[in-house]
């Protein structure tokens, strides 16, 4: 029996993505970005939903064409139910429901955060059990992964996510939006030990990044009183020092979870897992005999291939959604 052919749709924030998967093998993965937000320094929800409406039909058609697949051959449609921006989720959900109804095929609702973890199961099977650090613009979690779709959340952020910390601190030192990638590039030119910022001390596996943002703000205000050109003259060192602090906060909790659970399999997921300093730091754990899994860059940021991977495993388990399914801006693993 042939493996299911799944169309996956991702529209949780500001990227419209469609992918075609045969089982857990990706045939196409198309992403349409939204440059409209750049001048506002962040995602504007209403503008995001309008851009999704413009992009979703051509993005799906491109995914089908690149995969050399016809709509009539699809087995099921997987879509992001949440969490995310409600307007953005509505566009993807409504399109998926209408397309599935027109084709007479099943729907599969997908949790976006589960999908980031399941990106590790695209065309491979990582060693289980595994500790996964999921870091993105809106979420930071440590998850104990026992197998496909078998998750236990050990801890998460109590305020800002790691991606938010990158973006907010980047803005403070004069970098454009989105700040994370710009900080990553600039940090390569700086000294990560030049400036010392506080590492939050949270119980268990919990995270907090709001204090770091405040500490950076007050530090810069103090320095600018004495030297108006302080940021300009020290931008690379500031970027490197801030990035180093954020990564250390993440690694301390990740190491604790790995040691407490006694596992030797570690993974990264989410958009911030594309950060080179974080990736290199975790990859170095291989020298300690860890199995380390980091998705390809194309599967780190929001994309439909990871949605399709979850859809595949849920479809195998008969977990189909009804036509009255609704998007949910807040959705827990």
LINLINUR-V849734 format. One record per residue. N is the residue number from 1. BURIAL is I if it has 16 or more other ideal C-beta (glycine too) atoms within 10 Angstrom, else O. D_LAST is the distance of its C-alpha to the last C-alpha in Angstrom with 2 decimals. Layout:
N_BURIAL_D_LAST + N_BURIAL_D_LAST
This chain:
1_O_31.18 + 2_O_29.87 + 3_O_26.21 + 4_I_24.49 + 5_I_25.14 + 6_I_22.17 + 7_I_22.30 + 8_I_19.15 + 9_I_18.90 + 10_I_17.04 + 11_I_18.01 + 12_I_15.37 + 13_I_17.95 + 14_I_21.46 + 15_I_21.54 + 16_I_22.25 + 17_I_21.55 + 18_I_22.40 + 19_I_22.48 + 20_I_24.06 + 21_I_22.92 + 22_I_24.93 + 23_I_22.49 + 24_I_20.68 + 25_O_23.78 + 26_I_23.89 + 27_I_27.04 + 28_I_26.49 + 29_I_24.08 + 30_I_25.51 + 31_I_24.39 + 32_I_26.32 + 33_O_26.09 + 34_I_27.28 + 35_O_30.14 + 36_O_30.79 + 37_I_28.62 + 38_O_30.56 + 39_O_33.36 + 40_O_31.08 + 41_O_29.37 + 42_O_25.83 + 43_I_23.98 + 44_I_25.63 + 45_I_23.25 + 46_O_26.17 + 47_O_27.66 + 48_I_24.43 + 49_I_24.17 + 50_I_27.88 + 51_I_27.60 + 52_I_24.86 + 53_I_27.34 + 54_O_30.00 + 55_I_28.09 + 56_I_26.02 + 57_O_28.98 + 58_O_30.76 + 59_I_27.63 + 60_I_26.88 + 61_O_30.60 + 62_O_30.72 + 63_I_27.85 + 64_I_29.71 + 65_O_32.97 + 66_O_31.84 + 67_I_30.38 + 68_O_33.63 + 69_I_31.83 + 70_O_32.91 + 71_O_30.64 + 72_O_32.31 + 73_O_31.10 + 74_I_27.34 + 75_I_25.45 + 76_I_22.29 + 77_I_20.52 + 78_I_16.88 + 79_I_15.71 + 80_I_13.06 + 81_I_12.00 + 82_I_10.21 + 83_I_9.74 + 84_I_13.34 + 85_I_16.91 + 86_I_17.72 + 87_I_21.01 + 88_I_19.77 + 89_I_17.02 + 90_I_19.80 + 91_I_22.06 + 92_I_19.84 + 93_I_18.76 + 94_O_22.40 + 95_I_23.77 + 96_I_21.54 + 97_I_22.45 + 98_O_26.08 + 99_I_26.39 + 100_I_24.85 + 101_O_27.18 + 102_O_30.12 + 103_I_29.60 + 104_O_28.80 + 105_I_25.74 + 106_I_22.22 + 107_I_19.19 + 108_I_15.70 + 109_I_12.83 + 110_I_10.26 + 111_I_7.05 + 112_I_8.91 + 113_I_6.84 + 114_I_6.42 + 115_I_10.02 + 116_I_11.20 + 117_I_10.59 + 118_I_12.12 + 119_I_15.02 + 120_I_16.46 + 121_I_16.99 + 122_I_19.18 + 123_O_22.61 + 124_O_21.99 + 125_O_20.31 + 126_I_19.62 + 127_O_20.70 + 128_O_18.33 + 129_I_17.10 + 130_I_16.06 + 131_I_14.86 + 132_I_13.20 + 133_I_13.84 + 134_I_11.97 + 135_I_14.39 + 136_I_15.06 + 137_I_16.96 + 138_I_14.31 + 139_I_11.75 + 140_I_12.51 + 141_I_10.35 + 142_I_11.55 + 143_I_9.53 + 144_I_11.52 + 145_I_11.55 + 146_O_13.67 + 147_O_14.04 + 148_I_12.92 + 149_I_9.51 + 150_O_9.74 + 151_I_7.43 + 152_O_8.06 + 153_O_7.43 + 154_I_11.16 + 155_I_11.80 + 156_I_11.52 + 157_I_14.26 + 158_O_15.99 + 159_O_17.78 + 160_I_18.44 + 161_I_16.38 + 162_I_18.46 + 163_I_19.17 + 164_I_20.45 + 165_I_22.62 + 166_I_24.11 + 167_I_24.88 + 168_I_26.30 + 169_I_28.38 + 170_I_29.57 + 171_O_30.86 + 172_I_32.69 + 173_I_34.59 + 174_O_35.49 + 175_I_33.23 + 176_O_32.26 + 177_I_28.85 + 178_I_26.47 + 179_I_27.42 + 180_I_25.25 + 181_I_27.16 + 182_I_30.45 + 183_I_29.91 + 184_I_29.08 + 185_O_32.35 + 186_I_34.46 + 187_I_33.27 + 188_O_34.91 + 189_O_38.21 + 190_I_37.69 + 191_O_37.90 + 192_I_34.54 + 193_O_36.56 + 194_O_38.77 + 195_I_36.88 + 196_O_34.88 + 197_I_31.93 + 198_O_30.09 + 199_O_27.09 + 200_I_24.91 + 201_O_24.91 + 202_I_21.67 + 203_O_20.93 + 204_O_18.82 + 205_I_16.24 + 206_O_15.98 + 207_I_17.32 + 208_I_19.71 + 209_I_21.55 + 210_O_23.41 + 211_I_26.29 + 212_I_26.88 + 213_I_27.30 + 214_O_29.76 + 215_I_31.60 + 216_I_32.13 + 217_O_33.37 + 218_O_35.86 + 219_I_37.01 + 220_I_37.80 + 221_O_39.57 + 222_O_41.73 + 223_O_42.64 + 224_O_43.44 + 225_O_45.99 + 226_O_47.99 + 227_O_47.32 + 228_O_46.30 + 229_O_45.70 + 230_I_43.42 + 231_O_40.24 + 232_O_42.22 + 233_O_43.99 + 234_I_40.98 + 235_I_38.14 + 236_I_37.37 + 237_I_37.44 + 238_I_35.22 + 239_I_32.64 + 240_I_32.83 + 241_I_32.66 + 242_I_29.69 + 243_I_27.74 + 244_I_28.76 + 245_I_27.53 + 246_I_24.04 + 247_I_23.76 + 248_O_25.19 + 249_I_22.65 + 250_I_19.85 + 251_O_21.91 + 252_O_22.87 + 253_I_19.37 + 254_I_18.56 + 255_O_21.85 + 256_I_21.26 + 257_I_18.02 + 258_I_19.89 + 259_O_22.91 + 260_O_21.30 + 261_I_19.43 + 262_O_22.52 + 263_I_21.03 + 264_I_23.00 + 265_I_20.45 + 266_I_18.87 + 267_I_17.19 + 268_I_16.55 + 269_I_14.39 + 270_I_14.44 + 271_I_17.65 + 272_I_19.03 + 273_I_19.09 + 274_I_22.13 + 275_I_23.96 + 276_O_26.87 + 277_I_27.27 + 278_I_23.70 + 279_I_23.96 + 280_O_27.42 + 281_I_26.55 + 282_I_23.80 + 283_O_25.96 + 284_O_28.76 + 285_I_26.96 + 286_O_28.24 + 287_O_31.55 + 288_O_30.09 + 289_O_29.38 + 290_I_25.63 + 291_O_24.04 + 292_I_22.51 + 293_I_20.46 + 294_I_20.26 + 295_I_19.79 + 296_O_22.84 + 297_O_23.17 + 298_O_22.72 + 299_I_19.16 + 300_I_18.18 + 301_I_18.37 + 302_I_16.82 + 303_I_18.19 + 304_I_18.09 + 305_I_18.65 + 306_I_15.10 + 307_I_14.08 + 308_I_16.84 + 309_I_15.80 + 310_I_12.52 + 311_I_14.87 + 312_I_17.35 + 313_I_15.42 + 314_I_14.09 + 315_I_17.69 + 316_O_19.11 + 317_O_17.25 + 318_O_18.61 + 319_O_15.40 + 320_O_17.29 + 321_I_16.73 + 322_O_19.65 + 323_O_21.74 + 324_O_20.85 + 325_I_17.22 + 326_O_16.65 + 327_I_14.70 + 328_I_12.43 + 329_O_12.91 + 330_O_10.19 + 331_I_6.80 + 332_O_3.79 + 333_I_0.00
